[in-house]
Amino acid sequence: MVTLEELETDPHPALAALRPVGWVEALDSWVVASRELAMTVMRDPDTFTVDDPRFSTAQVVGPSMLSLDGAAHKAHRDPFESPFGLAETRGRFTEVVQQTVGELVGALEPPSADLRRTVAGPLSVAVVAYSLGLPPASASTVLDWYAAISDSVTGVSAGRPVTPEGAEAFALLHAHVASGIESTDSLIAAAARAGLGVDDVVANAAVLMFGGIETTEGMITNALWHLLTHPDQLDLVRADPSLLPNAMEESLRLEPAAAVVDRYATRDVTLAGAPIRRGDLVTVSLAGAGRDPAVFSSPDEFDVRRPNARRHLAFASGPHICLGMHLTRLEALTALTALLRLPGLRLDPSSPPPLGLVFRKPSAVNVWWDA
């Protein structure tokens, strides 16, 4: 029987055993772990919806584009979508990201640091706050709110109630975002002018804010962990820096920052022989899809030259595909490029591996480098 501890520490053997789909009692859910079925579920919101009162994120932050389907989903997502296209992202954010990375990496003092707390976290907070036009707040304050809210969402996914800390953090975030809605040129102000109420603007800003922090911080820290624990692969990237973007995609394939997404069956349906009933929770394992041997040869190996690494589903698929994936890639590539220039960069042997049920990343990336 699969346990929550297994899913939080090393879910990959269990996912391989139940692929393509299987019932996991610990989650009270069907878990989809093949790429083909994951695509099927995420691209069919009529059969597999997010719009259910059990949806974990909605219990913490309220209804948003993440927890709605159909016309309601479109109404919530549309005001935020256009600024995050590929060309718009490159034009609007490249200079800001480069400047922020330069400041954060420039402030590092040898011989050691936790690159999650000093670079990955502050970068993701600064850029997402800039992207939404939020009022200024310290990175540590926002990260504290984020930690409390994401812990609460993870707890709900594991069957626990919303935590008081999560509720309090969201109340503080609500006040912070609401205070910026009057800004004439911010994205949250534009969403309000498009017809979303204050609670709707705040809920969607929270989803984008914490999604932006989670995907960026996780993408950077997981990629650093993979590269620094595979010196042969790191040597390849150092010898040929053009491999770094693919190395980043390969890390996303092996350990997507958001490991799962939840859906709820709207009717009785059979998936690869599994008798799913109306109302059943269907957990799509993005981590499982990324290690599907039908798509990826030697799926547990980290290979920076893997030709199809970008076929991962780390940013999901279908109507709920990650809005900020181009921005997250820009941030991660910029940060990794700068950090890999630190002379003699190496991982502290005590630095922890990626962990987590819903969100997977190392709790720290403790490194050493030469002065």
The 8 nearest C-alpha neighbors of each residue, nearest first, counted from 0:
[[1, 2, 24, 23, 25, 13, 22, 5],
 [0, 2, 23, 13, 5, 25, 3, 24],
 [3, 1, 5, 4, 25, 0, 6, 24],
 [2, 4, 6, 5, 25, 7, 1, 26],
 [3, 5, 7, 2, 6, 8, 9, 1],
 [6, 4, 2, 8, 3, 10, 7, 9],
 [5, 7, 10, 3, 4, 8, 356, 9],
 [8, 6, 356, 355, 4, 5, 354, 3],
 [7, 9, 354, 5, 6, 4, 10, 355],
 [10, 8, 5, 11, 6, 7, 12, 354],
 [11, 9, 6, 5, 13, 12, 14, 8],
 [10, 12, 14, 13, 9, 15, 287, 286],
 [13, 11, 15, 14, 10, 16, 9, 17],
 [14, 12, 16, 15, 11, 10, 17, 1],
 [15, 13, 11, 17, 16, 12, 287, 18],
 [14, 16, 12, 18, 13, 17, 11, 287],
 [17, 15, 13, 14, 18, 12, 11, 19],
 [16, 18, 21, 14, 15, 20, 19, 13],
 [19, 17, 20, 32, 15, 16, 33, 14],
 [18, 20, 33, 32, 31, 17, 21, 271],
 [21, 19, 31, 18, 30, 17, 32, 29],
 [20, 22, 17, 30, 29, 23, 31, 18],
 [21, 23, 29, 28, 30, 24, 20, 27],
 [24, 22, 25, 28, 26, 27, 29, 21],
 [23, 25, 27, 26, 22, 28, 1, 0],
 [24, 26, 23, 27, 2, 3, 1, 28],
 [27, 25, 28, 24, 23, 157, 158, 156],
 [28, 26, 24, 25, 23, 29, 280, 22],
 [29, 27, 280, 26, 23, 281, 22, 30],
 [28, 30, 22, 281, 21, 282, 23, 280],
 [31, 29, 282, 21, 20, 283, 281, 28],
 [30, 32, 20, 283, 284, 19, 33, 37],
 [33, 31, 287, 18, 19, 288, 284, 20],
 [34, 32, 19, 288, 36, 35, 291, 18],
 [33, 35, 288, 37, 36, 38, 291, 32],
 [36, 34, 38, 37, 33, 39, 288, 19],
 [37, 35, 39, 38, 33, 34, 40, 31],
 [36, 38, 34, 40, 39, 35, 283, 33],
 [39, 37, 41, 35, 36, 40, 42, 34],
 [40, 38, 36, 37, 42, 41, 35, 43],
 [39, 41, 37, 43, 38, 42, 47, 36],
 [40, 42, 38, 317, 43, 39, 316, 37],
 [41, 43, 317, 39, 40, 38, 44, 316],
 [42, 44, 45, 40, 41, 46, 47, 39],
 [45, 43, 48, 47, 46, 42, 41, 68],
 [44, 46, 43, 47, 48, 265, 68, 69],
 [47, 45, 265, 44, 264, 43, 48, 266],
 [48, 46, 264, 44, 263, 262, 45, 43],
 [47, 49, 44, 262, 263, 50, 46, 45],
 [48, 50, 262, 66, 51, 67, 263, 54],
 [51, 49, 67, 66, 48, 68, 52, 54],
 [50, 52, 53, 54, 49, 263, 48, 66],
 [53, 51, 54, 50, 58, 57, 55, 49],
 [52, 54, 51, 55, 58, 57, 50, 155],
 [55, 53, 52, 51, 57, 56, 58, 49],
 [54, 56, 58, 155, 57, 152, 156, 53],
 [55, 57, 59, 58, 152, 54, 60, 61],
 [58, 56, 61, 60, 62, 59, 55, 54],
 [57, 59, 55, 56, 61, 60, 54, 161],
 [58, 60, 56, 57, 61, 161, 152, 166],
 [61, 59, 57, 202, 58, 56, 169, 62],
 [60, 62, 57, 58, 202, 59, 63, 56],
 [63, 61, 57, 66, 202, 67, 60, 199],
 [64, 62, 203, 65, 66, 202, 67, 61],
 [63, 65, 72, 75, 76, 67, 66, 203],
 [66, 64, 63, 67, 319, 206, 49, 72],
 [65, 67, 49, 50, 63, 64, 62, 57],
 [68, 66, 72, 50, 64, 65, 49, 71],
 [69, 67, 72, 71, 50, 70, 49, 48],
 [68, 70, 72, 71, 73, 67, 44, 45],
 [69, 71, 73, 72, 74, 68, 67, 75],
 [72, 70, 74, 73, 69, 68, 67, 75],
 [73, 71, 68, 67, 64, 75, 69, 70],
 [72, 74, 70, 76, 71, 75, 77, 69],
 [75, 73, 71, 72, 76, 77, 70, 78],
 [74, 76, 64, 72, 73, 77, 71, 63],
 [77, 75, 73, 64, 79, 74, 78, 72],
 [76, 78, 80, 79, 73, 74, 75, 81],
 [79, 77, 190, 76, 80, 193, 75, 189],
 [80, 78, 77, 76, 81, 82, 190, 186],
 [79, 81, 77, 82, 83, 78, 76, 322],
 [80, 82, 83, 84, 79, 78, 77, 87],
 [83, 81, 80, 87, 84, 79, 88, 91],
 [84, 82, 88, 81, 80, 323, 87, 85],
 [85, 83, 87, 86, 81, 88, 82, 325],
 [84, 86, 88, 87, 325, 89, 83, 326],
 [87, 85, 89, 88, 84, 90, 83, 91],
 [88, 86, 90, 84, 85, 89, 82, 91],
 [89, 87, 85, 91, 83, 86, 90, 92],
 [90, 88, 86, 93, 87, 92, 91, 85],
 [91, 89, 87, 88, 92, 86, 93, 94],
 [90, 92, 88, 89, 87, 93, 94, 95],
 [91, 93, 95, 88, 89, 94, 96, 90],
 [94, 92, 96, 89, 95, 97, 91, 90],
 [93, 95, 97, 96, 92, 98, 91, 90],
 [96, 94, 98, 92, 97, 93, 99, 126],
 [97, 95, 99, 93, 98, 94, 92, 100],
 [98, 96, 94, 100, 99, 95, 101, 93],
 [97, 99, 101, 95, 96, 100, 94, 102],
 [100, 98, 96, 102, 101, 97, 95, 103],
 [101, 99, 103, 97, 102, 98, 334, 104],
 [100, 102, 98, 104, 99, 103, 105, 97],
 [101, 103, 105, 99, 100, 104, 106, 98],
 [104, 102, 100, 106, 105, 101, 118, 99],
 [105, 103, 106, 107, 101, 102, 100, 118],
 [106, 104, 102, 103, 107, 101, 100, 108],
 [105, 107, 103, 104, 102, 108, 101, 117],
 [108, 106, 104, 105, 109, 103, 112, 117],
 [107, 109, 106, 110, 111, 112, 105, 370],
 [110, 108, 111, 370, 368, 107, 369, 367],
 [109, 111, 368, 367, 369, 370, 108, 112],
 [112, 110, 367, 109, 366, 368, 108, 365],
 [111, 113, 366, 365, 114, 367, 117, 107],
 [114, 112, 365, 364, 115, 116, 363, 117],
 [115, 113, 117, 118, 364, 116, 112, 119],
 [114, 116, 119, 113, 363, 364, 120, 117],
 [117, 115, 120, 114, 113, 118, 119, 121],
 [116, 118, 114, 115, 113, 121, 119, 120],
 [117, 119, 114, 121, 120, 115, 103, 122],
 [120, 118, 115, 216, 122, 121, 219, 123],
 [119, 121, 123, 116, 122, 216, 115, 118],
 [122, 120, 124, 138, 123, 118, 119, 125],
 [123, 121, 125, 119, 120, 124, 118, 126],
 [122, 124, 212, 120, 126, 121, 125, 215],
 [125, 123, 121, 127, 122, 126, 138, 212],
 [126, 124, 122, 128, 123, 127, 121, 129],
 [127, 125, 129, 123, 128, 124, 130, 122],
 [126, 128, 130, 129, 124, 125, 208, 123],
 [127, 129, 133, 125, 131, 126, 130, 132],
 [128, 130, 126, 132, 127, 131, 125, 133],
 [131, 129, 127, 128, 132, 126, 186, 133],
 [132, 130, 186, 128, 133, 129, 187, 185],
 [133, 131, 185, 129, 130, 186, 128, 134],
 [132, 134, 128, 131, 179, 176, 135, 129],
 [133, 135, 179, 136, 132, 175, 176, 178],
 [136, 134, 133, 137, 128, 132, 129, 175],
 [137, 135, 138, 134, 140, 141, 133, 139],
 [136, 138, 140, 139, 141, 135, 142, 124],
 [139, 137, 141, 121, 140, 124, 142, 136],
 [138, 140, 142, 137, 141, 143, 121, 136],
 [141, 139, 143, 137, 142, 138, 144, 136],
 [140, 142, 144, 138, 143, 139, 145, 137],
 [143, 141, 145, 139, 144, 140, 138, 146],
 [142, 144, 146, 140, 145, 141, 139, 147],
 [145, 143, 168, 141, 147, 142, 146, 148],
 [144, 146, 142, 148, 143, 147, 149, 141],
 [147, 145, 143, 149, 144, 148, 150, 142],
 [146, 148, 165, 150, 144, 145, 149, 164],
 [147, 149, 165, 151, 145, 150, 146, 144],
 [150, 148, 152, 146, 151, 147, 145, 153],
 [151, 149, 153, 147, 148, 152, 146, 154],
 [150, 152, 154, 148, 149, 165, 153, 161],
 [153, 151, 149, 155, 154, 150, 55, 56],
 [154, 152, 156, 150, 151, 155, 357, 149],
 [155, 153, 151, 157, 159, 156, 152, 150],
 [154, 156, 159, 158, 152, 157, 153, 55],
 [157, 155, 153, 154, 158, 55, 152, 159],
 [156, 158, 154, 155, 159, 26, 153, 3],
 [159, 157, 155, 156, 154, 160, 26, 27],
 [158, 160, 155, 154, 157, 161, 156, 162],
 [161, 159, 155, 162, 158, 154, 151, 58],
 [162, 160, 151, 155, 59, 165, 163, 159],
 [161, 163, 165, 164, 151, 160, 166, 154],
 [164, 162, 166, 165, 167, 161, 168, 151],
 [165, 163, 167, 162, 166, 147, 168, 148],
 [166, 164, 148, 147, 162, 168, 151, 163],
 [165, 167, 163, 169, 164, 168, 170, 162],
 [168, 166, 170, 164, 169, 165, 163, 171],
 [169, 167, 144, 165, 171, 170, 166, 164],
 [168, 170, 172, 166, 171, 167, 173, 165],
 [169, 171, 173, 167, 168, 172, 166, 174],
 [172, 170, 168, 174, 169, 173, 175, 167],
 [171, 173, 169, 175, 170, 174, 176, 168],
 [174, 172, 170, 176, 171, 175, 201, 169],
 [173, 175, 177, 171, 172, 176, 178, 170],
 [174, 176, 172, 178, 173, 177, 171, 179],
 [177, 175, 173, 178, 179, 174, 201, 172],
 [178, 176, 174, 179, 180, 175, 173, 201],
 [177, 179, 175, 176, 180, 174, 181, 134],
 [180, 178, 177, 176, 181, 182, 134, 133],
 [179, 181, 188, 177, 182, 178, 187, 176],
 [180, 182, 179, 188, 183, 178, 177, 185],
 [183, 181, 180, 179, 184, 185, 188, 132],
 [182, 184, 185, 181, 188, 189, 180, 186],
 [185, 183, 182, 188, 186, 189, 132, 187],
 [186, 184, 132, 188, 187, 182, 183, 131],
 [185, 187, 131, 189, 188, 132, 190, 184],
 [186, 188, 190, 189, 185, 180, 131, 191],
 [189, 187, 180, 191, 185, 186, 190, 182],
 [190, 188, 186, 192, 187, 191, 193, 185],
 [191, 189, 193, 187, 78, 188, 192, 195],
 [190, 192, 195, 188, 193, 189, 194, 196],
 [191, 193, 189, 194, 190, 188, 195, 187],
 [194, 192, 190, 191, 195, 189, 78, 188],
 [193, 195, 192, 191, 196, 190, 74, 189],
 [196, 194, 191, 199, 200, 190, 193, 197],
 [197, 195, 199, 198, 200, 191, 194, 201],
 [196, 198, 200, 199, 201, 195, 177, 191],
 [199, 197, 201, 200, 196, 202, 173, 61],
 [200, 198, 202, 196, 197, 201, 195, 203],
 [201, 199, 197, 203, 198, 202, 204, 195],
 [200, 202, 204, 198, 199, 203, 173, 205],
 [203, 201, 205, 199, 204, 60, 200, 63],
 [204, 202, 206, 63, 205, 200, 201, 207],
 [203, 205, 201, 207, 206, 202, 208, 200],
 [206, 204, 208, 202, 203, 207, 209, 201],
 [207, 205, 203, 209, 204, 208, 210, 202],
 [208, 206, 210, 204, 205, 209, 211, 203],
 [209, 207, 205, 211, 210, 206, 204, 127],
 [208, 210, 212, 211, 206, 207, 213, 205],
 [209, 211, 207, 213, 212, 208, 206, 214],
 [212, 210, 208, 209, 214, 213, 207, 215],
 [211, 213, 209, 123, 215, 210, 216, 214],
 [214, 212, 210, 216, 211, 215, 217, 209],
 [213, 215, 217, 256, 211, 218, 216, 212],
 [216, 214, 218, 327, 212, 217, 213, 123],
 [215, 217, 119, 219, 213, 120, 218, 212],
 [218, 216, 256, 360, 220, 214, 215, 219],
 [217, 219, 215, 221, 216, 220, 214, 222],
 [220, 218, 222, 331, 216, 217, 221, 223],
 [219, 221, 223, 217, 222, 218, 216, 224],
 [222, 220, 224, 218, 223, 219, 217, 360],
 [223, 221, 225, 219, 250, 224, 220, 247],
 [224, 222, 220, 226, 221, 225, 227, 219],
 [225, 223, 221, 227, 222, 226, 228, 220],
 [224, 226, 222, 228, 223, 227, 221, 229],
 [227, 225, 229, 233, 223, 228, 224, 222],
 [226, 228, 224, 229, 225, 223, 346, 230],
 [227, 229, 225, 226, 224, 230, 346, 223],
 [228, 230, 226, 232, 227, 231, 225, 233],
 [231, 229, 233, 232, 227, 234, 228, 226],
 [232, 230, 234, 233, 229, 235, 226, 228],
 [233, 231, 235, 234, 230, 229, 303, 226],
 [232, 234, 230, 236, 226, 235, 231, 237],
 [235, 233, 237, 231, 232, 236, 230, 238],
 [234, 236, 232, 238, 233, 237, 239, 231],
 [237, 235, 239, 240, 233, 238, 234, 242],
 [236, 238, 234, 239, 235, 240, 233, 339],
 [237, 239, 235, 236, 234, 240, 233, 242],
 [238, 240, 236, 241, 237, 242, 235, 243],
 [241, 239, 236, 242, 243, 237, 238, 235],
 [240, 242, 239, 243, 244, 236, 245, 238],
 [243, 241, 240, 236, 245, 244, 239, 246],
 [242, 244, 246, 245, 240, 241, 236, 247],
 [245, 243, 247, 246, 242, 248, 332, 241],
 [246, 244, 248, 247, 243, 242, 303, 249],
 [247, 245, 303, 243, 249, 248, 244, 242],
 [246, 248, 244, 250, 245, 249, 222, 243],
 [249, 247, 245, 251, 250, 246, 309, 308],
 [250, 248, 246, 252, 308, 251, 247, 245],
 [249, 251, 247, 253, 222, 252, 248, 254],
 [252, 250, 255, 248, 254, 249, 253, 313],
 [251, 253, 289, 311, 249, 250, 254, 255],
 [252, 254, 250, 251, 289, 249, 255, 290],
 [255, 253, 251, 252, 250, 286, 256, 221],
 [256, 254, 251, 313, 257, 258, 286, 252],
 [255, 257, 217, 359, 214, 358, 258, 218],
 [258, 256, 358, 255, 259, 357, 359, 214],
 [257, 259, 286, 285, 357, 255, 358, 256],
 [260, 258, 284, 285, 283, 357, 257, 282],
 [261, 259, 283, 282, 284, 262, 258, 285],
 [260, 262, 282, 281, 283, 259, 49, 263],
 [261, 263, 49, 281, 48, 47, 280, 282],
 [264, 262, 280, 47, 48, 281, 279, 278],
 [263, 265, 47, 277, 278, 279, 266, 46],
 [264, 266, 277, 46, 278, 47, 263, 48],
 [267, 265, 277, 264, 268, 276, 46, 278],
 [266, 268, 276, 277, 275, 269, 264, 265],
 [267, 269, 275, 266, 274, 276, 270, 277],
 [268, 270, 274, 273, 272, 275, 271, 267],
 [269, 271, 273, 272, 268, 274, 275, 20],
 [272, 270, 273, 269, 20, 19, 36, 274],
 [271, 273, 270, 269, 274, 20, 275, 268],
 [272, 274, 270, 269, 271, 275, 20, 21],
 [275, 273, 269, 272, 276, 268, 270, 267],
 [276, 274, 268, 269, 267, 273, 279, 277],
 [277, 275, 267, 279, 278, 266, 274, 268],
 [276, 278, 266, 267, 264, 265, 279, 275],
 [279, 277, 264, 263, 265, 276, 280, 266],
 [280, 278, 264, 276, 277, 263, 281, 275],
 [279, 281, 263, 28, 262, 29, 282, 278],
 [280, 282, 29, 262, 28, 263, 30, 261],
 [283, 281, 261, 30, 260, 29, 31, 284],
 [282, 284, 31, 260, 259, 37, 30, 285],
 [283, 285, 259, 287, 286, 32, 31, 258],
 [284, 286, 288, 258, 259, 287, 312, 313],
 [285, 287, 258, 284, 289, 288, 255, 254],
 [286, 288, 32, 284, 289, 290, 285, 14],
 [289, 287, 34, 33, 285, 32, 291, 290],
 [290, 288, 252, 311, 286, 287, 291, 253],
 [291, 289, 298, 287, 288, 292, 299, 295],
 [290, 292, 288, 293, 33, 294, 289, 295],
 [293, 291, 295, 294, 296, 298, 290, 297],
 [292, 294, 291, 295, 296, 33, 34, 290],
 [293, 295, 292, 291, 296, 34, 290, 298],
 [296, 294, 292, 298, 291, 293, 297, 290],
 [295, 297, 298, 292, 294, 293, 291, 299],
 [298, 296, 299, 300, 295, 292, 290, 301],
 [297, 299, 290, 295, 296, 300, 292, 291],
 [300, 298, 297, 290, 301, 253, 296, 11],
 [299, 301, 298, 297, 302, 253, 296, 290],
 [302, 300, 303, 249, 299, 250, 225, 253],
 [303, 301, 305, 304, 300, 249, 232, 246],
 [304, 302, 246, 305, 245, 249, 232, 301],
 [303, 305, 302, 306, 245, 242, 246, 308],
 [306, 304, 302, 308, 303, 307, 249, 245],
 [307, 305, 308, 304, 309, 245, 303, 302],
 [308, 306, 309, 310, 305, 295, 311, 294],
 [307, 309, 249, 310, 305, 248, 306, 311],
 [310, 308, 311, 307, 248, 249, 245, 252],
 [311, 309, 308, 307, 312, 289, 252, 294],
 [310, 312, 252, 289, 309, 313, 308, 288],
 [311, 313, 315, 314, 285, 310, 289, 316],
 [314, 312, 255, 315, 311, 285, 251, 252],
 [313, 315, 321, 312, 320, 324, 316, 257],
 [316, 314, 320, 312, 313, 321, 319, 317],
 [317, 315, 320, 41, 319, 38, 42, 314],
 [316, 318, 42, 319, 41, 320, 315, 43],
 [319, 317, 320, 316, 42, 41, 44, 68],
 [318, 320, 317, 321, 316, 65, 315, 41],
 [321, 319, 316, 315, 317, 318, 314, 322],
 [320, 322, 314, 324, 323, 319, 315, 316],
 [323, 321, 324, 320, 83, 80, 319, 207],
 [324, 322, 326, 325, 321, 83, 327, 211],
 [323, 325, 327, 326, 321, 322, 328, 314],
 [326, 324, 328, 327, 323, 85, 329, 88],
 [327, 325, 329, 323, 328, 324, 88, 330],
 [326, 328, 324, 330, 215, 329, 325, 331],
 [327, 329, 331, 325, 326, 330, 332, 324],
 [330, 328, 326, 332, 327, 331, 333, 325],
 [331, 329, 327, 333, 328, 332, 334, 96],
 [330, 332, 334, 328, 219, 333, 329, 335],
 [331, 333, 335, 329, 334, 330, 328, 336],
 [334, 332, 330, 336, 331, 335, 329, 337],
 [333, 335, 331, 337, 336, 332, 100, 338],
 [336, 334, 338, 332, 337, 333, 339, 331],
 [335, 337, 333, 334, 339, 338, 332, 340],
 [336, 338, 334, 335, 340, 339, 333, 104],
 [339, 337, 335, 340, 341, 336, 334, 104],
 [338, 340, 341, 336, 337, 335, 344, 342],
 [339, 341, 338, 337, 342, 336, 344, 343],
 [340, 342, 339, 338, 344, 368, 343, 337],
 [343, 341, 369, 344, 368, 340, 370, 339],
 [342, 344, 368, 369, 345, 341, 367, 340],
 [343, 345, 368, 342, 341, 367, 366, 339],
 [346, 344, 367, 366, 227, 343, 368, 347],
 [347, 345, 366, 227, 348, 365, 367, 350],
 [346, 348, 366, 350, 349, 365, 367, 345],
 [349, 347, 350, 346, 351, 365, 366, 345],
 [348, 350, 347, 351, 365, 346, 352, 364],
 [349, 351, 365, 347, 348, 364, 363, 346],
 [352, 350, 361, 349, 363, 362, 353, 364],
 [351, 353, 361, 354, 350, 224, 360, 362],
 [354, 352, 361, 360, 359, 351, 221, 355],
 [355, 353, 359, 8, 360, 7, 361, 352],
 [356, 354, 7, 359, 358, 357, 8, 360],
 [355, 357, 7, 6, 358, 359, 153, 258],
 [356, 358, 258, 259, 355, 257, 153, 359],
 [359, 357, 257, 355, 256, 258, 356, 360],
 [360, 358, 355, 354, 256, 353, 258, 257],
 [359, 361, 353, 217, 354, 221, 256, 362],
 [362, 360, 353, 352, 363, 351, 354, 364],
 [361, 363, 360, 351, 364, 353, 354, 115],
 [364, 362, 361, 115, 365, 113, 351, 350],
 [365, 363, 113, 114, 115, 350, 366, 220],
 [366, 364, 113, 350, 347, 112, 363, 346],
 [365, 367, 346, 347, 111, 345, 112, 364],
 [366, 368, 111, 345, 110, 344, 346, 347],
 [369, 367, 344, 343, 110, 342, 345, 111],
 [368, 370, 342, 343, 110, 109, 367, 344],
 [369, 109, 110, 368, 342, 108, 341, 343]]
